């Protein structure tokens, strides 16, 4: 019976972990360039070494845990802004950004020009071009589909756009940016196009996320009732009735 209680508790814990992921996804529904997380589970059997146990005993020893999360890199919808320094990527790849903590990668193309004339992100981090940091002189800015930047018709630089064959080598670094794990190899994104005056929105599907959250809440309530039944009903009967000698 205690094993069954532990199995129900593990289900509660797994549901709570998944609800936290879903809540974070929904909280970033309007975050430009945000990529949602998806959870995956692992079934752990505490009695796996006791293969001689009957099926019921084996079943109540099964525990569900959240093994981890994976990032959904599917592209989000593109929204036109009409702003010259906004840029969205059509196809795979990331803009390259230099931060005090090192190189980062992002799909958020909401760029600005700082007081030094450098092209930066909304957080103030320098955007990297093929020749390094990008200095944009005053004037009308245009960004071509291949990422080439011009100011008043004069060539400035070309946005550096890279991709990773194995995207599991990327981890979130906050502000819709990603950090490459040690050993990850970046490559030029050759078929990706840049759309000036647009931004890529979050790839979160709010209806899907809400349906998943409702299902998780229902499972959560069911497991709570199961625990209550074990602790307050079955245990009480075990003590007061099963153990009572026959008269």
ChimeraX attribute file (.defattr): number of C-alpha atoms within 10 A of each C-alpha:
attribute: neighborCount
match mode: 1-to-1
recipient: residues
	/A:1	13
	/A:2	12
	/A:3	17
	/A:4	19
	/A:5	19
	/A:6	16
	/A:7	23
	/A:8	25
	/A:9	19
	/A:10	19
	/A:11	21
	/A:12	23
	/A:13	16
	/A:14	23
	/A:15	23
	/A:16	16
	/A:17	16
	/A:18	23
	/A:19	21
	/A:20	12
	/A:21	19
	/A:22	22
	/A:23	15
	/A:24	13
	/A:25	23
	/A:26	18
	/A:27	11
	/A:28	18
	/A:29	19
	/A:30	13
	/A:31	18
	/A:32	22
	/A:33	28
	/A:34	27
	/A:35	25
	/A:36	22
	/A:37	18
	/A:38	14
	/A:39	16
	/A:40	12
	/A:41	13
	/A:42	12
	/A:43	11
	/A:44	14
	/A:45	16
	/A:46	15
	/A:47	16
	/A:48	12
	/A:49	8
	/A:50	11
	/A:51	9
	/A:52	10
	/A:53	12
	/A:54	9
	/A:55	10
	/A:56	9
	/A:57	15
	/A:58	17
	/A:59	16
	/A:60	19
	/A:61	21
	/A:62	21
	/A:63	20
	/A:64	19
	/A:65	18
	/A:66	18
	/A:67	11
	/A:68	13
	/A:69	14
	/A:70	13
	/A:71	15
	/A:72	14
	/A:73	16
	/A:74	13
	/A:75	20
	/A:76	19
	/A:77	14
	/A:78	19
	/A:79	13
	/A:80	14
	/A:81	14
	/A:82	12
	/A:83	14
	/A:84	16
	/A:85	21
	/A:86	21
	/A:87	29
	/A:88	26
	/A:89	25
	/A:90	17
	/A:91	14
	/A:92	18
	/A:93	26
	/A:94	24
	/A:95	23
	/A:96	23
	/A:97	22
	/A:98	18
	/A:99	13
	/A:100	8
	/A:101	8
	/A:102	9
	/A:103	17
	/A:104	23
	/A:105	24
	/A:106	24
	/A:107	27
	/A:108	25
	/A:109	26
	/A:110	22
	/A:111	20
	/A:112	21
	/A:113	19
	/A:114	16
	/A:115	7
	/A:116	9
	/A:117	13
	/A:118	19
	/A:119	23
	/A:120	23
	/A:121	19
	/A:122	15
	/A:123	11
	/A:124	16
	/A:125	19
	/A:126	25
	/A:127	26
	/A:128	22
	/A:129	22
	/A:130	14
	/A:131	11
	/A:132	14
	/A:133	17
	/A:134	21
	/A:135	18
	/A:136	21
	/A:137	17
	/A:138	10
	/A:139	10
	/A:140	13
	/A:141	19
	/A:142	20
	/A:143	22
	/A:144	15
	/A:145	16
	/A:146	16
	/A:147	22
	/A:148	17
	/A:149	21
	/A:150	19
	/A:151	16
	/A:152	12
	/A:153	11
	/A:154	12
	/A:155	14
	/A:156	19
	/A:157	21
	/A:158	19
	/A:159	23
	/A:160	21
	/A:161	27
	/A:162	19
	/A:163	19
	/A:164	18
	/A:165	11
	/A:166	10
	/A:167	17
	/A:168	13
	/A:169	16
	/A:170	18
	/A:171	15
	/A:172	17
	/A:173	14
	/A:174	11
	/A:175	14
	/A:176	18
	/A:177	22
	/A:178	21
	/A:179	18
	/A:180	20
	/A:181	12
	/A:182	8
	/A:183	7
	/A:184	15
	/A:185	14
	/A:186	16
	/A:187	12
	/A:188	13
	/A:189	17
	/A:190	13
	/A:191	10
	/A:192	19
	/A:193	19
	/A:194	21
	/A:195	21
	/A:196	23
	/A:197	19
	/A:198	21
	/A:199	25
	/A:200	25
	/A:201	22
	/A:202	25
	/A:203	23
	/A:204	25
	/A:205	13
	/A:206	13
	/A:207	10
	/A:208	10
	/A:209	17
	/A:210	14
	/A:211	11
	/A:212	15
	/A:213	19
	/A:214	13
	/A:215	13
	/A:216	19
	/A:217	16
	/A:218	13
	/A:219	15
	/A:220	21
	/A:221	12
	/A:222	14
	/A:223	20
	/A:224	15
	/A:225	13
	/A:226	16
	/A:227	19
	/A:228	13
	/A:229	14
	/A:230	17
	/A:231	14
	/A:232	11
	/A:233	11
	/A:234	13
	/A:235	15
	/A:236	13
	/A:237	13
	/A:238	11
	/A:239	10
	/A:240	10
	/A:241	11
	/A:242	11
	/A:243	9
	/A:244	10
	/A:245	6
	/A:246	6
	/A:247	3
